[in-house]
Amino acid sequence: MSDLNTRRQFLSRFSFAAVIGFAAFCLGVASFGQSAKALVEIDITQGQIEPMPVALPSFAADGGDPKLAEEMTGVIAADLKRSGLFRPLDPASFIQGNMSVNTTPRFGDWRTIGAQALLSGSVVKQSDGRLRAEFRLWDVFASEQMLGQQFYTTADNWRRLAHIIADAVYERLTGEKGYFDTRIVFIDETGPKNARVKRLAIMDQDGANVRYLTQGQNLVLTPRFSPKSQEITYMSYEGTDPSVFLLNIETGQREIVGNFPGMTFAPRFSPDGQQVIMSLQQGANANLFTMDLRSRRTTRLTNSTAIDTSPSFSPDGQRVVFESDRGGTQQLYVMNADGSNAQRISFGPGRYSTPVWSPRGDLIAFTKQHQGRFMIGVMSPEGKGERVLTEGYHNEGPAWSPNGRVLLFFRDTPGENGGPQVWTVDLTGYNEQRVVTPAFASDPSWSPLID
Amino acid sequence: MLNLANYGRVLRAAITGALVMLVAACAQTQPDGLQGNGVAPGTGQDFVVNVGDRVFFDEDQSTLNAAAQSTLSKQAAWLGRYSKYTITVEGHADERGTRQYNIALGARRAQSARDYLVSQGVPASRIKTISYGKERPVAVCNDSSCWTQNRRAVTVLNNATQ
């Protein structure tokens, strides 16, 4: 590997209990010299996008485990395809075979089959048992390398490694952070509709590696990821009143959030992860409170004879969007983080609920009910530019991808045997995809990317 | 099998599978109340069958209609007679709302029923409330015949033997 650039770059993203120790190195340019301008880039600010054709030949195993190499390549291809921005080409069309990280592409062969970008790579199990994966991303039109990286990790992390490579490709080709090396926390639902068992569960964003964090003894709802730590806040029916809990998913440590005189629900973290904002039920009314997780101090934000719930901070922590029926029906309001100056922002026909502030800050996603239909939509924090992204019998509970490009939500199906399933839709309203789960699933929430 | 005209009767029947035939039969001939229908007075079964353990609400509402007030008045009288019971009033919503709002709406309905029971002389110290939002439907079809049954407040005897 004479072309290895020694500049080290640590990926310290979202470390997870058994998933640690990724080190990434940049691979230098193979033979064509680094050029300043790549020809192949996607402008993802447009509406419907023609997906970029990409060639993803199976990584070479270099005498190692070809099945693993093929499966890793498959995970990368599936990530890129699901994004809706890329169209992996049929490997049967490939002219040049036996690609590895050290193969010089015959660019004409790749142009012939219509590829705009080409990913070549190798994954090798070293004598110490660790995997070494290397890849190069090629601009087929410009005949040059766009990106080259090398990673080391333990063998059981191979899926995660594939997601990290897919993120690198996504970021290089779109100019935006990827979201493939992330997880989704959700509620697993089993049993008949009138006796549902609900479990807190977590999976990779592509639906793999499902783990159950509770066992179904207690009804659990609305889990939300901390933006800064391996913690989840959720509502659980246990103790005197149903309450908001905090769970550390690495240690399993669990605690009740605050000591409130009544039911607490609809929790969400502040952007710095130091506060939980939630509703407290007081008689017929629900009001918003925060609890500081360090000082344990609780602060009342609203004091209305209404249902104030589903609060969500702006990414700068300065404002809070929430739903309230103080004006008669559920509508969205934005107030300052100290509870002052609440202003209604939703004015269209119907009822608006479950607002979530985009991690980019420029949009608020919501559920909207109108004439018996349930929609997922977005509008600006000032209430302008409302757009419906999906609508149907029942769509509910949007949650943003960490890069603000994709929304998770759940879609319920009617009737005795119906139940919720988790879906994604692009901010553009295109590319609806179901996230396959072992059973019915609701209340999805995306983990952050931490770097 | 459910129709709107008799859903109240059928609902009572839905309380427990074992009671279905009994209740349906009684409901044909007996008004609510402490009747000689073979149910031991003062039991949980008596409360469910002869008094009625639940009241229903209009869509997105928590106000008590005349039927609900009548049922709650009977509950209060019964609870006055059998003072050993403490109760939990469970508030519920139908599935045609969002989860967090429905939790609060269920709480509002439970509170509404609780307040009425207190106004009828049931000591507040005997009453606890809880909301299940849309999480515990009793009827699972996807039309209004089911949704009307799910928009409810149910009075549960905490220490009933039967």
Interface residues (C-beta under 8 A of the other chain):
Chain A: P192 K193 N194 R196 K198 L219 L221 T222 M235 D241 P242 M263 F265 A266 S279 Q281 G283 A284 N285 A286 I307 T309 S310 E323 D325 T329 Q330 S353 T354 T367 Q369 G372 H394 E396 G397 D412 P414 G415 E416 G418 S442 D443
Chain B: D60 S62 E95 R96 G97 T98 R99 Q100 Y101 I103 A104 L105 A107 R108 Q111 S112 I130 S131 Y132 G133 E135 R136 P137 V138 A139 V140 C141 N142
